[in-house]
Amino acid sequence: MEQTFSNLSGPVCAGITLSFRSVVVGLFLTVFISFAIVGNILVILSVLCNRHLRTVTNFFIVNLAVADLLLSLMVLPFSATMEVLDCWVFGRAFCNVWAAVDVLCCTASILSLCMISIDRYIGVKHCLTYPTIVTERRAAMALVVLWCASMVVSIGPLMGWKEPPPSDDHECNITQEPGYALFSSLLSFYLPLTIILAMYFRIYVVARRTTDSLEAGLKRERENTVEIVLRIHCRSALEEPMHTPGRSHLFNRSLSTRLKRFSREKKAAKTLAIVVGVFILCWLPFFLVLPLGSLFPRLKPSENVFKLVFWLGYFNSCVNPLIYPCSSLEFRRAFSQLLRSFACSAALRHSARH
């Protein structure tokens, strides 16, 4: 979320003299932000340019990438400028807007992960009826609610829910008003985290139970050639006796379809579970420090520790695009195709100029 700097009226702001450390930090953050921008653009283009990736689940992933991309474009460059210059040089009014956009994008990113976990639970629990439950229209409505909720969380300081602004316009301090710090932490992190963990625990239980049921169905099918009883618990307990080889063959194909669909849903859930695990590692330190430091001033960390957990949260927007190609073969292929297309286009433009 927002960042705080205590020594902002020093000579750096007055003379804009950069040390070697500032140059190194600036170069590192430039690479960091560029990687986040390019990675999230690749995620968005991979889904939009590949018909087989245009699923409802991947639209939620695109929304996550959009939130991270907005953060990378509209927030991180100004955060990086503060790190390099050690002060805020964009004025008081823009500081308030920038801080609100920061909260908006971070909250939207976290709520997107929450929405994805719910979608994956429905996909694993109701793998046969999932397309009728999670329609594009319902997904669009859910995304509208998601962004509205993010706006509700972010607009508080703009409406005056914060401490009085500092007298020095070179300061852009974190909102330390205890009520808002607790409110934003609960709605932006702890409530979504509770839902995410509950969904993935239920996904694990359902996946384990369904895998055992499907394996038992396959074993029973191999043992019986005349009369077969398959018990499939993908949606609910299902028992269907088969009396003819023809019907047995048809149900065999049905079982194969169920196995493939369930396997695909479970693999998607595993990939997104990695995303959620990284999300917790990145954001939990910040959302522990923020409310505790606001409610109990003695527990406030040092400036360097706060900067570390602050940028660790931002790191989450950079690492998500790495997880997809490493965990999903479809995304890996889409990334490779896009990168090859960009390389070929650049080569053609270069050859045309010469």
C-alpha positions, 0 to 999 in steps of 0.5 A: 500500500502506501509508503512512508519516509521520515527524512524527506526535507533533506538535501536530496530533494533540494538539490536532487543529487544522487548517490551511487546507492540511489543509482543502483537502486534505481536500475534494479527497480527499473528492471523489476517494474519492467519485468512486472509490466512485460510479464502481465502483458504476456499473460493478458495477450496469451489469453486474448490471442489463444482461443483455447485459453479463453475460459472463465477461469482464465478471464479471472486470471486476466483480471488479476494480471490487469490489476497487477499491470495497473499497479506496475504502470500507475503506482510502482514508478512513483514508489521507485522514484521515492526510493531513489530521491528519498522524497515525494516530488509530485505534490500533495494532491497527486500523493492522495490520488496515487495512494488511493490507486495503490490501495485499489490495485492491491485490493483488486489483485488480492480479491481476484485471487479470492475469486479464482479460488472460489471458481476452482472449488466449483470447477473441482466440486461440480466438474460436469455442471461447471459451465452452467454454474459459472457462466460468462455473465455471472463471471462479469458480474462478479468482476464488477462487484470485485472492483466496486469492493476495491473502490470502497476500500481505497476511497476512505482516505480520499473522503477524509478517513486519515490523520491530518496531512504533513506540512511538508509536501515532500512527505507522502506518509502512510495512513496511520489512522488505526480505524482505517488501517484495521478496516483496510487490512481486514477487507483487503487481506484477512477476509479474502485470505480466510476464503482462499484457505477455506476454498483450497482446503475444500478443493483438497478434500473433494479432489482426494475423494473424487480421485479415489472414486474415479480410480475405483470406477476404473478398476471395477470397469476392468474387472467386469465385462458383462455387467458393470457398476460405476460409482462416480462422485464428481458431482454426486453419488451416481450408480448406473448398471450396465447390461450390454457391451454397447452401453458399457462402451458408451459409459466407458467413454463417459468415464474417460471424459469425466477423468480428463475433465476432472484431471484438467480442473485439478491441475488448474487448481494446483497451479493456482494454489502455487499462486496463492502460496506465493501471495501469502508469503509476499503480502502477510508480512506487510499486513501484519506490520500495518495494523500492528504498527498503527494500533500499537506505536511501540511495535512499529518497525524500522524504516528499512524493515518497513521498506522491505515488507512494502516491496515484498508485497509489490513483488507479488505482482511481478512473480505471478507471470512467472508461475503460469509458464512454469506450472501450465504447459498451455501458458508456456506454449502461449508465452513462447508463441508470443515471444517468437512473434515479437522477435520475428516482428522486431527482426523484420522491422530491423531488416526493413530499415537496412 
